[in-house]
Amino acid sequence: MTKSSITQPRPQRLAPETEAGRRIALTGVGVEYLLLGQDQRTLKGRVLNLFGSEDPAARFWALRNISVRIGRGEIVGVIGKNGSGKSTLLRVMAGVIEPTEGTVSVVGRVNPLLELGAAINPELTGRENTYLYGAILKKSRQEMDELIPRIVEFAELGPFFDVPVKCYSSGMQGRLAFAISTQIRPEILLVDEVLAVGDEQFQKKSFFRIQKLIESGSIVVLVSHNSEVIRRFCNRVIYLSQGQIVEDGKTTSVLARYQQDSARNA
């Protein structure tokens, strides 16, 4: 599917207001896609895709009416069934997707871990990927030289750090991506299921690292299907269904509602 070309009020990504501190603010955000299926093979389908379809069945709102504000030091979990809009929400926060409607304001340096190893170039070694990531974040070579021993130790890659990433398992890629992103002290960390990688010991290390980031004032937004992970680390949860917020509040109450709804619809 592709983003809809239907004319909408121009979305706004507001200029940072640094004096307000780190924050994420979404107001009335919607993301609309135009569904491209078998109708694309017909003349009617092609015309609708070119000029915008009036057929509601050909339009899909991945997110609608999303208003969220997240402040310094918060760790917010995002839950919902597959297709509920969780990953789309993180992509909007990261600036990867521009919303069809609404406003987005993000103050602070964002480190997104939106897909397992998505920021990793498989042709480069772990070391080369680390320097590349640092350069993107405008870190000097000297700064990265100082950080690399800690990244190697945390990711538990040993000699594989100097092997092309295409030889890594998915777990090794995830450990490398997480180690790099969190060692470079993000102000806003967006995590999509990456904490599912690694053994129990590595996950404990990851949780401890996230806790330290929160204590330093970082914002963490975490998408996970693991209710125990959400319960343990998040002080607030956003529950999405069909692209809209069902509930946004304290972890215990939101998880309880989500689990009740899941059991009712099972």
C-alpha positions in Angstrom: 0.0 0.0 0.0 1.1 3.5 -0.6 0.5 6.8 1.1 -2.7 8.5 0.0 -2.4 11.4 -2.4 -5.8 12.8 -1.4 -5.6 16.5 -0.6 -5.5 17.1 3.1 -4.5 20.0 5.3 -0.8 20.2 5.3 0.7 18.5 8.4 3.1 20.4 10.5 6.4 19.2 12.1 6.9 22.1 14.5 10.2 23.7 15.2 11.9 22.6 18.4 11.4 24.7 21.5 14.6 23.8 23.3 13.7 25.8 26.4 10.7 23.5 27.0 13.0 20.5 27.5 12.8 17.1 25.8 9.4 16.1 24.7 7.2 14.5 22.1 3.9 16.1 21.3 1.4 14.8 18.7 -1.9 16.6 18.1 -4.7 15.2 16.0 -2.3 13.1 14.0 -3.6 10.8 11.3 -1.7 8.7 8.7 -3.7 7.6 5.7 -2.8 5.1 3.0 -4.3 4.2 -0.3 -4.7 0.4 -0.6 -3.2 -1.0 -3.8 -4.5 -4.4 -4.5 -6.2 -6.1 -7.5 -8.0 -2.9 -8.4 -4.6 -1.5 -9.5 -4.8 -3.8 -12.5 -8.0 -2.1 -13.8 -8.4 1.2 -15.5 -10.7 2.4 -12.8 -8.2 1.4 -10.1 -5.3 3.2 -11.8 -7.3 6.4 -12.2 -8.4 6.2 -8.5 -4.8 5.7 -7.4 -3.6 8.7 -9.5 -6.2 11.2 -8.5 -7.4 10.0 -5.1 -10.2 7.6 -4.6 -13.6 8.5 -3.3 -14.2 4.9 -2.5 -13.7 4.5 1.3 -12.8 0.8 0.8 -9.7 1.9 -1.1 -8.5 4.2 1.8 -7.0 3.1 5.1 -6.2 5.1 8.1 -3.3 3.5 9.9 -3.6 6.2 12.6 -6.4 8.6 13.3 -7.0 11.3 15.9 -3.8 10.6 17.8 -3.0 13.2 20.5 -0.1 12.3 22.8 2.4 14.2 24.9 5.4 12.5 26.4 7.8 14.4 28.7 11.4 14.1 30.0 12.1 10.9 32.0 9.0 9.0 30.9 9.0 5.4 29.7 5.9 4.8 27.7 4.8 1.4 26.5 2.7 1.0 23.3 0.5 -2.1 23.1 -2.1 -3.5 20.7 -2.7 -6.3 18.3 -0.8 -6.6 15.0 -2.0 -4.0 12.6 -3.2 -1.6 15.4 -0.7 1.1 14.3 2.0 0.7 16.9 5.0 0.8 14.5 3.4 3.5 12.5 3.2 5.6 15.6 6.9 5.2 16.3 7.8 6.1 12.7 5.8 9.3 13.0 7.6 10.1 16.2 11.0 9.4 14.6 10.2 11.5 11.5 10.3 8.6 9.2 6.7 9.1 8.2 5.0 12.5 7.8 1.4 12.4 9.0 -1.5 13.1 6.6 -3.0 15.4 9.1 -2.2 16.9 12.5 1.0 18.3 14.1 4.1 16.7 15.4 6.7 18.3 17.7 9.8 16.5 18.9 12.4 18.2 21.0 15.6 16.2 21.6 17.9 13.9 19.6 16.1 10.8 18.5 17.7 7.4 18.3 15.1 5.0 16.7 15.4 1.2 16.9 12.4 0.6 14.8 13.3 -2.7 13.2 15.8 -5.4 14.2 19.1 -4.3 12.7 17.4 -1.8 10.3 20.1 0.8 10.9 22.8 -1.7 10.2 24.6 -2.1 6.8 25.1 -5.9 6.3 28.2 -5.4 4.1 30.1 -3.5 6.8 31.6 -5.0 9.9 30.3 -4.2 13.4 33.1 -1.8 13.9 32.5 0.0 10.6 28.8 0.2 11.4 29.5 1.7 14.8 31.7 4.5 13.3 29.1 5.1 10.6 26.3 5.5 13.1 28.5 7.9 15.2 29.2 10.0 12.1 25.5 10.3 11.4 25.0 11.6 14.9 28.0 14.0 14.4 30.2 12.2 16.9 34.0 12.7 16.4 36.3 9.8 15.7 37.9 10.3 19.1 34.5 10.1 20.8 33.7 6.9 19.0 37.2 5.4 19.8 36.3 5.9 23.5 32.9 4.4 23.2 33.8 1.3 21.1 35.2 -0.8 23.9 32.0 -0.4 25.9 29.9 -1.2 22.8 31.9 -4.4 22.1 31.5 -5.5 25.8 27.8 -4.8 26.0 26.9 -6.4 22.6 29.0 -9.5 23.5 30.3 -9.9 20.0 34.0 -10.6 20.7 35.9 -11.2 17.5 32.8 -11.0 15.5 32.8 -7.2 15.9 35.3 -7.1 12.9 33.2 -9.5 10.8 30.7 -8.3 8.2 27.3 -8.0 9.7 25.7 -10.2 7.0 27.4 -13.1 8.8 25.6 -12.3 12.1 22.5 -14.0 13.4 19.4 -11.8 13.9 20.1 -11.8 17.6 23.7 -10.6 17.1 22.4 -7.8 14.8 19.9 -6.7 17.4 22.5 -6.7 20.2 24.8 -4.6 18.1 22.1 -2.1 17.2 20.9 -1.8 20.8 24.4 -1.4 22.1 25.3 1.4 19.7 22.0 3.3 20.1 22.0 3.3 23.8 25.8 3.9 24.4 25.5 7.2 22.4 23.2 8.5 25.1 19.9 9.2 23.2 17.7 12.0 24.5 14.7 10.1 23.0 14.9 6.3 22.4 12.2 4.7 20.3 12.3 0.9 20.6 10.2 -1.6 18.5 10.5 -5.1 19.9 14.3 -5.0 19.9 14.4 -6.1 23.5 13.1 -9.5 22.5 16.6 -10.4 21.2 19.3 -12.2 23.2 19.2 -14.5 26.2 17.7 -13.6 29.6 21.0 -12.2 30.8 21.3 -9.8 27.9 17.7 -8.7 28.3 18.5 -7.9 32.0 21.5 -5.8 30.9 19.3 -4.0 28.3 16.6 -3.2 30.9 19.3 -1.9 33.3 20.7 0.3 30.5 17.2 1.7 29.7 16.7 2.4 33.4 19.9 4.4 33.5 18.8 6.4 30.4 15.5 7.3 32.1 17.3 8.4 35.3 19.4 10.7 33.1 16.2 12.3 31.7 15.9 10.4 28.4 12.4 9.7 27.0 11.8 6.0 26.1 8.9 4.8 24.0 8.7 1.0 23.9 6.6 -1.2 21.6 6.3 -4.8 22.8 3.9 -7.7 22.8 5.4 -8.9 26.0 3.1 -7.7 28.8 5.7 -8.5 31.5 8.2 -6.2 29.9 5.7 -3.4 29.7 4.6 -4.0 33.3 8.1 -4.0 34.6 9.5 -0.9 32.9 6.7 1.4 31.8 5.0 3.9 34.1 2.5 4.7 31.4 0.9 2.7 28.5 -0.9 3.7 25.3 -3.3 1.0 24.0 -4.0 1.2 20.3 -6.7 -0.5 18.3 -7.5 0.0 14.6 -5.2 3.1 14.6 -6.9 4.9 17.5 -6.1 5.3 21.2 -8.4 3.1 23.3 -6.7 4.1 26.6 -3.7 6.1 27.7 -2.9 5.9 31.4 -1.3 4.0 34.2 0.4 0.7 33.3 -1.7 -1.6 35.5 -5.1 -0.3 34.5 -4.3 -0.1 30.7 -2.8 -3.6 30.7 -5.8 -5.0 32.5 -8.2 -3.5 29.9 -6.1 -4.8 27.0 -6.0 -8.3 28.5 -9.8 -8.2 29.1 -10.4 -7.1 25.5 -8.0 -9.8 24.1 -9.7 -12.6 26.1 -13.2 -11.3 25.0 -12.1 -11.4 21.3 -10.2 -14.7 21.5 
